[in-house]
Amino acid sequence: MSSEEKPSLDPHECASLHNQILQRATQQSADSAQPSKSLLDDYSDTLRARLLPDLQEFFRAIAPRSTSNEATLLTPFNLYPDPEAFFIHKEMPQFERYKDNLVMLYPAKKSAGGLFLLQNLKLACWIDSDLQSQPKSLWFPLTIILQRWLQMWETGKIAPDLKFKPWTERDLQASLEAWDQLVNAIESRLPTHVSRQTTNEPLVEQSVADRCAEQSFQRAFLTKARRPVFSCAAPGVHVWSAEGFEATYAAEPHDSERKQVIGRKPDDPEDYRSALSRDLAPTLLFIGRAVESTSREPTKPSLRDYEGRGSVLLKRGSDLTRGMVGLYTWPREDWSDAVVFSDGRGRETSFSYRGSCPWMSGRPPALLRDVRQFWKRLVVDGTWKVGDYGVPGNMPHYHTHQYFASWDAAAYY
């Protein structure tokens, strides 16, 4: 959010979004989602006076929660507004300077954090349980944040039982659209002597994916994304060849470290049961033209020490001591389309958003669609050039260039 923008808090637009979310969360009718009593009716004039007129109007316009469930969930991560928690943060030293300017609009489900509103700026931001203040660049208009929450309901990301789905058809389509945009941006900039004859061939054939791709989102993306006419999608990052994908996975030993990390190791106790299903295993989506260097800068999360059990980097060829780098899925229970970029030095933060998500708790710092959009912007603005084979360069490029995105670049949740 740039400093020149002066967002307003539209109480009725925000209330409409809130009521649509409440209707889905409680599965009540639209008629019952109409306010019959203001949230603030049972509270003193003194409390109301601490709130902006627009904020008071918002609370008058939102529908009441069910009396049978005082802790009404609106999403898997947040609760219905609670006037008694509006200024609870004032008990915490790090928020003392805000005084009445900071209001907790929506408490978190499981922590002391939640969605806060700065009344003087009329901007909101999610601050998680560590309750550290967020930089100004991460504060958004309340309308945008409520729209993101509603999107999660409308696309099925949030199921009727108030749990996240690991991935939805909309998530897949968003990743495919972002891939198509990147491919089109690169292909339109190829030198004129390079053939631009496109086909409908996927990145990986369905029969091969069924045998080799372990994760459902990985299979769905690789079998639906079209194969481009170029081979290099980013500096040092290649599209799998049709033969290379199958050959690499087929050559992996059955007792490889990667397979044991996500399964069972010989030294695991007899009663050990892996909490990691194959659908939560990191997998290599786009291959880097290098292997991991022994001179590395380890960070967390780490593909080299996944869940404290060892490396999940895919190995290739005769060297089974070092793993292949590139763009890996980093699936979480609620986010199958999360990814992480391994640059060969153990750094896994490039192409991720800086800071925590400003509209919710637990959203990964990089989803596949986010990285694809980021790469497209670097091509379109000329930061990355295009040559005969796509985007030229090699993996050491990332040892001197770190790329981070701003959360306002996210197309939707």
C-alpha positions as CSV (number, residue, x, y, z in Angstrom):
1,M,0.0,0.0,0.0
2,S,1.8,3.2,-1.1
3,S,1.9,6.2,1.1
4,E,0.1,8.3,-1.5
5,E,-3.0,6.2,-1.4
6,K,-5.7,7.4,1.1
7,P,-8.0,4.4,1.6
8,S,-11.3,5.0,3.2
9,L,-13.3,2.6,5.5
10,D,-16.6,2.1,3.8
11,P,-18.7,0.7,6.8
12,H,-21.5,-0.6,4.6
13,E,-19.4,-2.3,2.0
14,C,-17.3,-3.9,4.8
15,A,-20.5,-5.0,6.7
16,S,-21.9,-6.6,3.5
17,L,-18.7,-8.6,3.1
18,H,-18.7,-9.6,6.8
19,N,-22.3,-10.7,6.6
20,Q,-21.7,-12.8,3.5
21,I,-18.8,-14.5,5.4
22,L,-20.9,-15.0,8.5
23,Q,-23.7,-16.5,6.4
24,R,-21.4,-19.1,4.9
25,A,-19.6,-19.8,8.2
26,T,-22.9,-20.4,10.1
27,Q,-24.9,-21.7,7.1
28,Q,-27.7,-19.4,8.0
29,S,-30.1,-17.7,5.6
30,A,-29.6,-14.3,4.2
31,D,-32.6,-13.0,6.1
32,S,-31.2,-14.1,9.5
33,A,-27.9,-12.4,8.6
34,Q,-29.6,-9.0,8.9
35,P,-28.7,-7.0,12.0
36,S,-31.5,-6.8,14.6
37,K,-29.3,-5.6,17.3
38,S,-26.0,-3.7,17.2
39,L,-22.9,-5.4,18.4
40,L,-22.3,-2.4,20.6
41,D,-25.8,-2.1,22.2
42,D,-24.8,-3.8,25.4
43,Y,-21.6,-1.7,25.8
44,S,-21.1,1.7,27.3
45,D,-21.0,5.0,25.5
46,T,-17.4,5.3,26.7
47,L,-16.4,2.3,24.6
48,R,-18.2,3.6,21.6
49,A,-16.6,6.9,21.9
50,R,-13.2,5.3,21.5
51,L,-14.2,4.1,18.0
52,L,-14.2,6.1,14.8
53,P,-17.8,7.0,13.6
54,D,-17.2,4.8,10.5
55,L,-16.2,1.9,12.7
56,Q,-19.2,2.4,14.9
57,E,-21.4,2.3,11.8
58,F,-19.7,-0.9,10.6
59,F,-20.5,-2.6,13.9
60,R,-24.1,-1.4,13.7
61,A,-24.5,-2.9,10.2
62,I,-23.0,-6.3,10.8
63,A,-25.3,-9.2,11.5
64,P,-25.3,-10.7,15.0
65,R,-23.6,-14.0,15.7
66,S,-25.5,-17.1,16.8
67,T,-26.5,-16.9,20.4
68,S,-25.9,-20.7,20.6
69,N,-22.2,-20.2,19.8
70,E,-20.6,-17.2,21.5
71,A,-17.2,-18.0,19.9
72,T,-18.5,-17.9,16.3
73,L,-15.8,-18.9,13.8
74,L,-15.8,-16.9,10.5
75,T,-12.9,-18.8,9.0
76,P,-10.5,-21.5,10.2
77,F,-8.3,-18.9,11.7
78,N,-10.5,-16.1,13.2
79,L,-13.5,-15.4,15.3
80,Y,-16.4,-12.9,15.2
81,P,-15.6,-9.5,16.7
82,D,-15.6,-9.2,20.5
83,P,-15.9,-5.7,22.0
84,E,-14.2,-6.8,25.1
85,A,-11.1,-7.6,23.1
86,F,-11.0,-4.4,21.1
87,F,-8.3,-2.8,23.3
88,I,-6.9,-5.8,25.0
89,H,-3.5,-5.2,23.3
90,K,-3.0,-2.1,25.5
91,E,-1.9,-4.4,28.3
92,M,1.1,-5.3,26.1
93,P,4.2,-3.0,26.2
94,Q,5.0,-3.2,22.5
95,F,1.6,-1.7,21.6
96,E,1.6,1.1,24.3
97,R,2.4,3.8,21.7
98,Y,-0.8,3.1,19.8
99,K,-3.2,3.9,22.7
100,D,-6.8,3.8,21.3
101,N,-5.6,4.1,17.7
102,L,-5.3,0.3,17.4
103,V,-8.4,-1.9,17.5
104,M,-8.5,-5.7,17.4
105,L,-11.4,-6.3,15.0
106,Y,-11.3,-10.1,14.6
107,P,-9.6,-12.2,17.3
108,A,-7.5,-15.2,16.2
109,K,-8.9,-18.7,16.8
110,K,-5.9,-20.0,18.7
111,S,-3.7,-17.2,19.7
112,A,-3.6,-13.7,21.3
113,G,-3.3,-12.1,17.9
114,G,-5.9,-11.3,15.2
115,L,-6.9,-8.7,12.6
116,F,-6.1,-5.2,13.8
117,L,-7.3,-1.8,12.5
118,L,-5.3,1.4,12.7
119,Q,-8.1,4.0,13.1
120,N,-6.1,7.0,12.0
121,L,-5.0,5.3,8.7
122,K,-8.2,3.1,8.4
123,L,-5.9,0.2,7.4
124,A,-6.0,-3.3,8.8
125,C,-3.4,-6.0,9.2
126,W,-3.2,-9.5,10.7
127,I,-0.7,-9.7,13.6
128,D,-0.1,-13.2,14.9
129,S,0.4,-14.5,18.4
130,D,3.9,-13.0,18.8
131,L,2.2,-9.7,18.6
132,Q,5.0,-7.8,16.9
133,S,4.0,-4.6,15.1
134,Q,3.9,-4.9,11.3
135,P,5.6,-2.4,8.9
136,K,3.3,0.1,7.2
137,S,3.7,-1.6,3.9
138,L,1.7,-4.6,5.2
139,W,-1.4,-2.7,6.2
140,F,-4.4,-3.0,3.8
141,P,-7.9,-1.5,3.5
142,L,-10.4,-3.7,5.5
143,T,-12.4,-4.2,2.3
144,I,-9.5,-6.0,0.6
145,I,-8.9,-8.3,3.5
146,L,-12.6,-9.2,3.9
147,Q,-12.7,-9.8,0.1
148,R,-9.8,-12.3,0.5
149,W,-11.7,-14.1,3.3
150,L,-14.9,-14.3,1.2
151,Q,-12.8,-15.6,-1.8
152,M,-11.7,-18.5,0.3
153,W,-15.3,-19.4,1.0
154,E,-16.5,-18.8,-2.6
155,T,-13.7,-20.9,-4.2
156,G,-14.1,-23.8,-1.7
157,K,-10.7,-23.2,-0.1
158,I,-12.7,-23.2,3.2
159,A,-15.0,-26.2,3.5
160,P,-18.4,-26.1,5.2
161,D,-16.8,-27.8,8.3
162,L,-14.6,-24.7,8.6
163,K,-11.4,-26.5,7.6
164,F,-9.1,-25.6,4.7
165,K,-8.9,-27.8,1.6
166,P,-5.3,-28.6,0.7
167,W,-6.0,-27.3,-2.8
168,T,-9.0,-26.5,-5.0
169,E,-9.7,-26.4,-8.7
170,R,-9.5,-22.6,-8.5
171,D,-6.0,-22.9,-7.0
172,L,-4.9,-25.2,-9.8
173,Q,-6.4,-22.9,-12.4
174,A,-4.7,-19.8,-10.9
175,S,-1.3,-21.7,-11.1
176,L,-2.0,-22.7,-14.7
177,E,-3.0,-19.2,-15.7
178,A,0.1,-17.8,-14.1
179,W,2.2,-20.4,-16.0
180,D,0.5,-19.5,-19.3
181,Q,1.2,-15.8,-18.7
182,L,4.9,-16.5,-18.0
183,V,5.2,-18.8,-21.1
184,N,3.5,-16.2,-23.3
185,A,5.8,-13.4,-22.0
186,I,8.9,-15.4,-22.8
187,E,7.7,-16.8,-26.1
188,S,6.7,-13.4,-27.3
189,R,10.3,-12.2,-26.7
190,L,12.1,-15.1,-28.3
191,P,14.5,-14.0,-31.2
192,T,12.7,-14.0,-34.5
193,H,14.8,-17.0,-35.8
194,V,13.5,-19.3,-33.1
195,S,10.5,-21.4,-33.9
196,R,7.4,-20.4,-31.9
197,Q,5.3,-23.4,-33.0
198,T,3.3,-24.4,-30.0
199,T,1.6,-27.7,-29.2
200,N,-0.9,-28.9,-26.7
201,E,1.6,-31.3,-25.2
202,P,1.7,-31.2,-21.4
203,L,4.8,-30.9,-19.3
204,V,4.4,-34.5,-18.2
205,E,2.2,-37.2,-19.8
206,Q,-0.6,-38.5,-17.5
207,S,0.7,-42.1,-17.6
208,V,4.2,-40.9,-16.5
209,A,2.8,-38.7,-13.8
210,D,0.7,-41.5,-12.5
211,R,3.9,-43.6,-12.0
212,C,6.3,-41.0,-10.9
213,A,4.5,-37.9,-9.4
214,E,3.8,-38.5,-5.7
215,Q,1.7,-35.5,-4.9
216,S,-1.8,-34.8,-6.2
217,F,-1.3,-31.1,-6.9
218,Q,2.1,-31.9,-8.6
219,R,0.4,-34.4,-10.8
220,A,-2.5,-32.1,-11.7
221,F,-0.2,-29.2,-12.5
222,L,2.4,-31.1,-14.6
223,T,-0.3,-32.9,-16.6
224,K,-2.3,-29.8,-17.4
225,A,0.4,-27.1,-17.9
226,R,1.4,-26.8,-21.6
227,R,4.9,-27.5,-22.7
228,P,6.6,-24.3,-24.0
229,V,8.8,-24.0,-27.0
230,F,11.7,-22.9,-24.8
231,S,13.5,-24.9,-22.1
232,C,14.7,-22.2,-19.6
233,A,11.9,-20.6,-17.5
234,A,14.3,-18.6,-15.3
235,P,18.1,-18.2,-14.9
236,G,19.4,-21.7,-14.4
237,V,15.9,-23.2,-14.1
238,H,14.7,-25.7,-16.8
239,V,11.5,-27.3,-17.7
240,W,11.6,-31.1,-17.3
241,S,12.1,-32.9,-20.5
242,A,9.5,-35.6,-21.2
243,E,12.1,-38.3,-20.8
244,G,14.1,-36.7,-18.0
245,F,11.2,-36.6,-15.5
246,E,10.5,-40.3,-15.7
247,A,14.2,-41.3,-15.9
248,T,15.1,-39.3,-12.8
249,Y,12.4,-40.7,-10.6
250,A,12.9,-44.2,-12.0
251,A,16.6,-44.1,-11.2
252,E,16.0,-43.1,-7.6
253,P,16.9,-46.0,-5.2
254,H,14.0,-47.4,-3.3
255,D,16.0,-46.8,-0.1
256,S,17.0,-43.2,-0.9
257,E,17.3,-40.7,1.9
258,R,14.4,-38.7,0.4
259,K,12.0,-41.7,0.5
260,Q,13.0,-42.6,4.0
261,V,12.6,-39.1,5.3
262,I,8.9,-39.1,4.2
263,G,8.4,-42.7,5.0
264,R,10.3,-44.9,7.4
265,K,14.0,-45.2,8.3
266,P,15.8,-48.4,9.3
267,D,16.6,-46.9,12.7
268,D,13.0,-45.7,13.4
269,P,11.4,-47.5,16.4
270,E,9.0,-50.3,15.5
271,D,6.0,-48.3,16.5
272,Y,7.0,-45.3,14.4
273,R,4.3,-44.0,12.1
274,S,5.2,-41.2,9.8
275,A,2.9,-38.2,10.2
276,L,3.8,-37.2,6.6
277,S,1.7,-38.6,3.8
278,R,3.2,-38.8,0.3
279,D,0.9,-35.9,-0.6
280,L,2.8,-33.7,1.8
281,A,6.2,-34.6,0.5
282,P,8.3,-31.9,-1.2
283,T,8.7,-32.6,-4.9
284,L,10.8,-31.0,-7.7
285,L,8.6,-29.1,-10.1
286,F,11.2,-27.2,-12.1
287,I,14.8,-28.5,-12.3
288,G,17.8,-26.3,-11.6
289,R,20.9,-26.6,-13.8
290,A,23.2,-27.5,-10.8
291,V,23.4,-29.6,-7.8
292,E,23.6,-28.4,-4.2
293,S,27.0,-27.0,-3.3
294,T,28.8,-28.3,-0.2
295,S,29.4,-24.6,0.6
296,R,26.0,-23.5,1.6
297,E,24.1,-21.1,3.7
298,P,21.4,-23.2,5.5
299,T,18.1,-21.6,6.5
300,K,14.8,-22.9,7.8
301,P,12.6,-24.3,6.5
302,S,15.2,-26.5,4.9
303,L,14.9,-29.1,2.2
304,R,18.2,-30.5,3.6
305,D,16.7,-31.3,6.9
306,Y,13.0,-31.7,6.4
307,E,11.1,-32.0,9.7
308,G,14.4,-32.8,11.3
309,R,14.6,-36.1,9.5
310,G,17.0,-35.5,6.6
311,S,17.2,-34.3,3.1
312,V,14.3,-34.4,0.6
313,L,16.3,-33.0,-2.2
314,L,16.0,-35.3,-5.3
315,K,19.2,-37.0,-6.3
316,R,20.2,-37.8,-9.9
317,G,22.9,-39.9,-11.6
318,S,25.8,-41.4,-9.7
319,D,26.3,-38.6,-7.2
320,L,23.8,-39.5,-4.5
321,T,25.4,-37.2,-1.9
322,R,24.1,-33.9,-3.3
323,G,20.6,-33.0,-4.3
324,M,19.1,-31.3,-7.3
325,V,18.1,-27.7,-6.9
326,G,15.2,-25.7,-8.4
327,L,11.6,-25.0,-7.5
328,Y,10.2,-27.6,-5.1
329,T,6.7,-27.9,-3.8
330,W,6.7,-27.3,0.0
331,P,3.2,-28.6,0.7
332,R,1.5,-28.1,4.1
333,E,-1.6,-29.8,5.3
334,D,-3.7,-26.8,4.2
335,W,-1.6,-25.6,1.2
336,S,-0.6,-28.2,-1.3
337,D,0.5,-25.4,-3.8
338,A,3.1,-23.9,-1.5
339,V,6.6,-23.9,-3.0
340,V,10.2,-23.2,-2.1
341,F,13.1,-22.3,-4.3
342,S,16.5,-24.0,-3.6
343,D,19.4,-22.1,-5.0
344,G,22.2,-24.6,-4.4
345,R,23.6,-22.8,-1.4
346,G,20.9,-23.8,1.1
347,R,19.1,-20.4,0.8
348,E,15.4,-21.0,0.3
349,T,13.8,-17.5,0.5
350,S,14.0,-16.2,-3.1
351,F,10.7,-15.4,-4.7
352,S,8.8,-15.3,-1.4
353,Y,6.9,-12.5,0.2
354,R,8.6,-10.5,2.9
355,G,7.1,-10.7,6.4
356,S,4.0,-12.6,7.4
357,C,0.7,-12.5,5.5
358,P,-1.2,-9.3,6.3
359,W,-4.7,-10.8,5.9
360,M,-4.5,-14.2,7.7
361,S,-2.6,-16.6,9.8
362,G,-0.6,-19.5,8.3
363,R,-0.6,-18.5,4.6
364,P,2.7,-19.7,3.1
365,P,5.2,-17.1,1.9
366,A,5.1,-18.5,-1.6
367,L,2.5,-20.4,-3.6
368,L,3.2,-21.7,-7.1
369,R,1.0,-19.0,-8.7
370,D,2.9,-16.3,-6.8
371,V,6.3,-17.4,-8.1
372,R,5.0,-17.7,-11.7
373,Q,3.7,-14.1,-11.5
374,F,7.0,-12.9,-10.0
375,W,9.0,-14.5,-12.9
376,K,6.6,-13.0,-15.5
377,R,7.1,-9.5,-14.0
378,L,10.9,-10.0,-14.2
379,V,10.6,-10.9,-17.8
380,V,8.2,-8.2,-18.7
381,D,10.1,-5.4,-17.0
382,G,13.3,-6.4,-18.7
383,T,15.2,-7.5,-15.5
384,W,15.5,-11.0,-17.1
385,K,16.4,-11.1,-20.8
386,V,15.2,-13.7,-23.2
387,G,17.5,-15.6,-25.6
388,D,17.3,-18.6,-27.9
389,Y,16.4,-21.1,-25.2
390,G,14.3,-18.8,-23.0
391,V,15.7,-17.0,-20.0
392,P,19.5,-17.4,-20.0
393,G,21.7,-17.7,-16.9
394,N,22.8,-20.3,-14.3
395,M,22.2,-21.0,-10.7
396,P,25.1,-18.8,-9.3
397,H,22.9,-15.9,-10.5
398,Y,20.9,-16.4,-7.3
399,H,24.0,-16.3,-5.1
400,T,24.3,-12.6,-5.9
401,H,20.6,-11.7,-6.5
402,Q,17.9,-12.2,-4.0
403,Y,14.3,-11.6,-5.1
404,F,11.5,-10.8,-2.8
405,A,7.9,-9.9,-3.5
406,S,5.5,-7.4,-1.8
407,W,2.2,-8.8,-0.5
408,D,0.1,-6.3,-2.5
409,A,1.3,-8.2,-5.6
410,A,-0.9,-11.2,-4.7
411,A,-3.8,-11.5,-7.1
412,Y,-6.0,-13.0,-4.5
413,Y,-5.8,-15.0,-1.2
